[in-house]
Structure formats: C-alpha cells, structure tokens
Amino acid sequence: MSKISFEGIGEMVATFACAEDVATGQVVKITADGTVGTCAAGDKICGVALSAEDGYAAVQLGGLVKVATTGGSITAGWCKLSADGSGGMKQDGSAGTEYLVVRVETDAAVICL
C-alpha cells in the first residue's frame, strides 16, 4: 500500500440520469441529454460513476480518480486510453484520449480526467 494518496484532488462531480446497468466504479459515456450509460470497448469516456442507484449516478468528470484497467501495458505518464468494455480502461494508442496516469497498481491506475 502506498503512503501517497491522490484521493479527491481536483474532484469535480455531477449527477446524471443513468441506465440500470451502470455500476459504481465503472467508466461511463454520455448516451442522451443529461444521461450516462456503460461504455463499449474503445469508447471515449466522460467520467467514472462514483455511485449509481435509483436511476441516477454521481459521475466524476474531473480530477484524479482510481480506474480499473486491463491489458497490463499502462505506465505512469501520459497515456492514450479508452474504455475496455468491462467498466474499466485500456491502453489505446490509436484512438484513445490522452490522460495523465500518476500511479499504476496491479489491476488499476490513478488517472487525471
């Protein structure tokens, strides 16, 4: 466990309506006016659902956030990432959006949205 915490730095959160399949902790995309839904593999994300219940989600749109990752090729520094289709993010050098990764863990990374 790291002695350094990035939790809450620059956090910006907004409430959206959400689809029933949106779960806490997964990356989401805009699906309609004021509404978020789950991402397919390769999608660009709008943020991370910090909570999701009763048809609404608190979505972190900015700041540092811990995100599940797949693929194992993500490193600290500037990385092009996109949704992995299972609620997290993956390296995507061709179509990804550039994010600052400040820490990489076994199955997650801390990124700056």
GROMACS elastic network, one bead per residue, 0.5 to 0.9 nm:
[ bonds ]
;  ai    aj funct       b0    kb
    1     4     6  0.87966   500
    2     5     6  0.73384   500
    5     8     6  0.88536   500
    6     9     6  0.59504   500
    6    64     6  0.65186   500
    6    65     6  0.78490   500
    6    66     6  0.89027   500
    6   102     6  0.86339   500
    6   110     6  0.78511   500
    7    11     6  0.84934   500
    7    64     6  0.67783   500
    7    65     6  0.69153   500
    7    66     6  0.82176   500
    8    11     6  0.51818   500
    8    12     6  0.88171   500
    8    63     6  0.72159   500
    8    64     6  0.65726   500
    8    65     6  0.74670   500
    9    63     6  0.57747   500
    9    64     6  0.56681   500
    9    65     6  0.83762   500
   10    62     6  0.66250   500
   10    64     6  0.64732   500
   10   112     6  0.87874   500
   11    60     6  0.67005   500
   11    61     6  0.76154   500
   11    62     6  0.55618   500
   11    64     6  0.65263   500
   11    65     6  0.79514   500
   12    59     6  0.83545   500
   12    60     6  0.56288   500
   12    61     6  0.55931   500
   12    63     6  0.63474   500
   13    47     6  0.89652   500
   13    50     6  0.85245   500
   13    58     6  0.63134   500
   13    59     6  0.53552   500
   13    61     6  0.57277   500
   13    62     6  0.72898   500
   14    57     6  0.82151   500
   14    58     6  0.56369   500
   14    59     6  0.54442   500
   14    60     6  0.66374   500
   14    61     6  0.72000   500
   15    34     6  0.84090   500
   15    56     6  0.67503   500
   15    57     6  0.55781   500
   15    59     6  0.61222   500
   15    60     6  0.89148   500
   16    34     6  0.54280   500
   16    35     6  0.52898   500
   16    36     6  0.64099   500
   16    55     6  0.85777   500
   16    56     6  0.56011   500
   16    57     6  0.53285   500
   16    58     6  0.65059   500
   16    59     6  0.71285   500
   17    33     6  0.89831   500
   17    34     6  0.61944   500
   17    36     6  0.64141   500
   17    37     6  0.88539   500
   17    55     6  0.57052   500
   17    57     6  0.62017   500
   17    58     6  0.89556   500
   18    21     6  0.81511   500
   18    22     6  0.65331   500
   18    31     6  0.87695   500
   18    34     6  0.85377   500
   18    35     6  0.53379   500
   18    37     6  0.58252   500
   18    38     6  0.89005   500
   18    52     6  0.75954   500
   18    53     6  0.85052   500
   18    54     6  0.87046   500
   18    55     6  0.52050   500
   18    56     6  0.50821   500
   18    57     6  0.59420   500
   19    22     6  0.57316   500
   19    35     6  0.77708   500
   19    36     6  0.68053   500
   19    37     6  0.54344   500
   19    38     6  0.77929   500
   19    55     6  0.63966   500
   19    56     6  0.80322   500
   20    23     6  0.81191   500
   20    37     6  0.83807   500
   20    52     6  0.85597   500
   20    53     6  0.80708   500
   20    54     6  0.81606   500
   20    55     6  0.63477   500
   20    56     6  0.88717   500
   21    37     6  0.74637   500
   21    38     6  0.69832   500
   22    26     6  0.73300   500
   22    27     6  0.87700   500
   22    28     6  0.76368   500
   22    36     6  0.80288   500
   22    37     6  0.59717   500
   22    38     6  0.57497   500
   22    49     6  0.76808   500
   22    52     6  0.64595   500
   22    53     6  0.85143   500
   22    55     6  0.88620   500
   22    57     6  0.78960   500
   22    87     6  0.88403   500
   23    26     6  0.59793   500
   23    27     6  0.88646   500
   23    38     6  0.84408   500
   23    49     6  0.69054   500
   23    50     6  0.85398   500
   23    51     6  0.71150   500
   23    52     6  0.56531   500
   23    53     6  0.81103   500
   23    57     6  0.85245   500
   23    87     6  0.82924   500
   24    27     6  0.88488   500
   24    48     6  0.80818   500
   24    49     6  0.52523   500
   24    50     6  0.53556   500
   24    52     6  0.54466   500
   24    53     6  0.85816   500
   24    57     6  0.81606   500
   24    58     6  0.88874   500
   25    48     6  0.61775   500
   25    49     6  0.53123   500
   25    50     6  0.56060   500
   25    51     6  0.71802   500
   25    52     6  0.88520   500
   25    66     6  0.85150   500
   25    67     6  0.72630   500
   25    68     6  0.80362   500
   25    87     6  0.75722   500
   25    88     6  0.83443   500
   26    38     6  0.77462   500
   26    39     6  0.87925   500
   26    47     6  0.86132   500
   26    48     6  0.56398   500
   26    49     6  0.56787   500
   26    50     6  0.80086   500
   26    67     6  0.74510   500
   26    68     6  0.76860   500
   26    86     6  0.80197   500
   26    88     6  0.58729   500
   27    37     6  0.87797   500
   27    38     6  0.69514   500
   27    39     6  0.68286   500
   27    45     6  0.62935   500
   27    46     6  0.75749   500
   27    47     6  0.57202   500
   27    49     6  0.62514   500
   27    59     6  0.88179   500
   27    67     6  0.76703   500
   27    68     6  0.87906   500
   27    83     6  0.70371   500
   27    86     6  0.88545   500
   27    87     6  0.53663   500
   27    88     6  0.58437   500
   27    89     6  0.75433   500
   28    36     6  0.60696   500
   28    37     6  0.54965   500
   28    39     6  0.55619   500
   28    44     6  0.86283   500
   28    45     6  0.55708   500
   28    46     6  0.60143   500
   28    47     6  0.57081   500
   28    48     6  0.59004   500
   28    49     6  0.67113   500
   28    59     6  0.81154   500
   28    83     6  0.84135   500
   28    87     6  0.77080   500
   29    35     6  0.84669   500
   29    36     6  0.53655   500
   29    37     6  0.56200   500
   29    38     6  0.63656   500
   29    39     6  0.59699   500
   29    43     6  0.77304   500
   29    44     6  0.70047   500
   29    47     6  0.70166   500
   29    48     6  0.88588   500
   30    33     6  0.75692   500
   30    34     6  0.74364   500
   30    35     6  0.58417   500
   30    37     6  0.64149   500
   30    38     6  0.88072   500
   30    45     6  0.79601   500
   30    46     6  0.66085   500
   31    34     6  0.81692   500
   31    35     6  0.56994   500
   31    36     6  0.52284   500
   31    37     6  0.58448   500
   31    38     6  0.86536   500
   32    35     6  0.50530   500
   32    36     6  0.70280   500
   32    37     6  0.88450   500
   33    36     6  0.85553   500
   35    56     6  0.85363   500
   35    57     6  0.88931   500
   36    46     6  0.84968   500
   36    56     6  0.88797   500
   36    57     6  0.79265   500
   36    59     6  0.87078   500
   38    85     6  0.80398   500
   38    86     6  0.85798   500
   38    87     6  0.71366   500
   39    42     6  0.80399   500
   39    43     6  0.58758   500
   39    44     6  0.78868   500
   39    45     6  0.72332   500
   39    83     6  0.61506   500
   39    84     6  0.77915   500
   39    85     6  0.57182   500
   39    86     6  0.77532   500
   39    87     6  0.69514   500
   39    88     6  0.88313   500
   40    43     6  0.56732   500
   40    83     6  0.65546   500
   40    84     6  0.68489   500
   40    86     6  0.75763   500
   40    87     6  0.85535   500
   41    44     6  0.89852   500
   41    82     6  0.73854   500
   41    83     6  0.52018   500
   41    86     6  0.75658   500
   41    89     6  0.85396   500
   41    90     6  0.86784   500
   42    81     6  0.85046   500
   42    82     6  0.52002   500
   42    83     6  0.51844   500
   42    84     6  0.62427   500
   42    85     6  0.72575   500
   42    89     6  0.87475   500
   42    90     6  0.83545   500
   42    92     6  0.75754   500
   42    95     6  0.75037   500
   42    96     6  0.73872   500
   43    82     6  0.57609   500
   43    83     6  0.52031   500
   43    84     6  0.78999   500
   43    85     6  0.80042   500
   43    95     6  0.89052   500
   43    96     6  0.82382   500
   44    81     6  0.81708   500
   44    82     6  0.53718   500
   44    83     6  0.62749   500
   44    95     6  0.86940   500
   44    96     6  0.70140   500
   44    97     6  0.68970   500
   45    48     6  0.80368   500
   45    82     6  0.69168   500
   45    83     6  0.65695   500
   45    89     6  0.89638   500
   45    97     6  0.87241   500
   46    59     6  0.84074   500
   46    60     6  0.84194   500
   46    61     6  0.63008   500
   46   113     6  0.85395   500
   47    59     6  0.59295   500
   47    60     6  0.53114   500
   47    62     6  0.73227   500
   47   113     6  0.71973   500
   48    51     6  0.88968   500
   48    58     6  0.83554   500
   48    59     6  0.53424   500
   48    60     6  0.52006   500
   48    61     6  0.70141   500
   48    65     6  0.78249   500
   48    66     6  0.88690   500
   48    67     6  0.77073   500
   49    52     6  0.65699   500
   49    57     6  0.60799   500
   49    58     6  0.57362   500
   49    60     6  0.63571   500
   50    57     6  0.72486   500
   50    58     6  0.54970   500
   50    59     6  0.56918   500
   50    60     6  0.65370   500
   51    56     6  0.82493   500
   51    57     6  0.54885   500
   51    58     6  0.53365   500
   51    59     6  0.73766   500
   52    55     6  0.71316   500
   52    56     6  0.56900   500
   52    58     6  0.65754   500
   52    59     6  0.86478   500
   53    56     6  0.55881   500
   53    57     6  0.65069   500
   54    57     6  0.84532   500
   60    63     6  0.76576   500
   60    65     6  0.78990   500
   60   113     6  0.84206   500
   61   113     6  0.65985   500
   62    65     6  0.82395   500
   62   112     6  0.70164   500
   63   111     6  0.80698   500
   63   112     6  0.53101   500
   63   113     6  0.54131   500
   64   101     6  0.89651   500
   64   102     6  0.85301   500
   64   110     6  0.64495   500
   64   111     6  0.54767   500
   64   113     6  0.63504   500
   65   109     6  0.82642   500
   65   110     6  0.54364   500
   65   111     6  0.56357   500
   65   112     6  0.65227   500
   65   113     6  0.74293   500
   66   103     6  0.89803   500
   66   108     6  0.66023   500
   66   109     6  0.56440   500
   66   111     6  0.64087   500
   66   112     6  0.89705   500
   67    87     6  0.87306   500
   67    88     6  0.60702   500
   67    89     6  0.70087   500
   67   107     6  0.86971   500
   67   108     6  0.54518   500
   67   109     6  0.55261   500
   67   110     6  0.62139   500
   67   111     6  0.72009   500
   68    87     6  0.73534   500
   68    89     6  0.63893   500
   68    90     6  0.88114   500
   68   107     6  0.59491   500
   68   109     6  0.65315   500
   68   110     6  0.88659   500
   69    72     6  0.75073   500
   69    74     6  0.80805   500
   69    83     6  0.89696   500
   69    84     6  0.77186   500
   69    87     6  0.86819   500
   69    88     6  0.51975   500
   69    90     6  0.56715   500
   69    91     6  0.85626   500
   69   106     6  0.87101   500
   69   107     6  0.56498   500
   69   109     6  0.65341   500
   70    73     6  0.81758   500
   70    74     6  0.85031   500
   70    84     6  0.70311   500
   70    88     6  0.71296   500
   70    89     6  0.64665   500
   70    90     6  0.53688   500
   70    91     6  0.80728   500
   70   107     6  0.69172   500
   70   108     6  0.79070   500
   71    74     6  0.75289   500
   71    84     6  0.89736   500
   71    89     6  0.89000   500
   71    90     6  0.61460   500
   71    91     6  0.71102   500
   72    75     6  0.85039   500
   72    90     6  0.82428   500
   72    91     6  0.83913   500
   72   106     6  0.81567   500
   72   107     6  0.79492   500
   73    90     6  0.81408   500
   73    91     6  0.65400   500
   74    79     6  0.71253   500
   74    80     6  0.89670   500
   74    81     6  0.85478   500
   74    90     6  0.73970   500
   74    91     6  0.59605   500
   74   101     6  0.82617   500
   74   104     6  0.72737   500
   74   109     6  0.79741   500
   75    78     6  0.81866   500
   75    79     6  0.73189   500
   75   101     6  0.70873   500
   75   102     6  0.87157   500
   75   103     6  0.79239   500
   75   104     6  0.64160   500
   75   109     6  0.86340   500
   76    79     6  0.77535   500
   76   100     6  0.75218   500
   76   102     6  0.54468   500
   76   103     6  0.57384   500
   76   104     6  0.62906   500
   76   109     6  0.85079   500
   76   110     6  0.89851   500
   77    99     6  0.81460   500
   77   100     6  0.54904   500
   77   101     6  0.50987   500
   77   102     6  0.63602   500
   77   103     6  0.84956   500
   78    98     6  0.63234   500
   78    99     6  0.56325   500
   78   101     6  0.61089   500
   78   102     6  0.87461   500
   79    91     6  0.71248   500
   79    92     6  0.82160   500
   79    93     6  0.77743   500
   79    96     6  0.83857   500
   79    97     6  0.78867   500
   79    98     6  0.53338   500
   79    99     6  0.55077   500
   79   100     6  0.64165   500
   79   101     6  0.68308   500
   80    90     6  0.85123   500
   80    91     6  0.59872   500
   80    92     6  0.54054   500
   80    93     6  0.53405   500
   80    94     6  0.78267   500
   80    95     6  0.76895   500
   80    99     6  0.62300   500
   80   100     6  0.88452   500
   81    84     6  0.88781   500
   81    89     6  0.63039   500
   81    90     6  0.54672   500
   81    93     6  0.72099   500
   81    95     6  0.80939   500
   81    97     6  0.54087   500
   81    98     6  0.62897   500
   81    99     6  0.68788   500
   82    88     6  0.85435   500
   82    89     6  0.54509   500
   82    90     6  0.56627   500
   82    91     6  0.66511   500
   82    92     6  0.59001   500
   82    95     6  0.76175   500
   82    97     6  0.64433   500
   82    98     6  0.89248   500
   83    86     6  0.77513   500
   83    87     6  0.70821   500
   83    88     6  0.58787   500
   83    90     6  0.61291   500
   83    91     6  0.88187   500
   83    92     6  0.88327   500
   83    96     6  0.85878   500
   84    87     6  0.66728   500
   84    88     6  0.55383   500
   84    90     6  0.52803   500
   84    91     6  0.85972   500
   85    88     6  0.70277   500
   85    89     6  0.78851   500
   86    89     6  0.82093   500
   88   108     6  0.84506   500
   89    92     6  0.89686   500
   89   108     6  0.88263   500
   90    96     6  0.87773   500
   91    96     6  0.73655   500
   92    95     6  0.59518   500
   92    97     6  0.79610   500
   93    96     6  0.58710   500
   93    97     6  0.85617   500
   93    98     6  0.89860   500
   99   111     6  0.64480   500
   99   112     6  0.60542   500
   99   113     6  0.64965   500
  100   110     6  0.85853   500
  100   111     6  0.56230   500
  100   112     6  0.52902   500
  100   113     6  0.77457   500
  101   104     6  0.72458   500
  101   109     6  0.67272   500
  101   110     6  0.58130   500
  101   112     6  0.64385   500
  102   109     6  0.76284   500
  102   110     6  0.57198   500
  102   111     6  0.59624   500
  102   112     6  0.75471   500
  103   108     6  0.86445   500
  103   109     6  0.56417   500
  103   110     6  0.51543   500
  103   111     6  0.73958   500
  104   107     6  0.80520   500
  104   108     6  0.62029   500
  104   110     6  0.64135   500
  104   111     6  0.88011   500
  105   108     6  0.50415   500
  105   109     6  0.56023   500
  105   110     6  0.81191   500
  106   109     6  0.81633   500
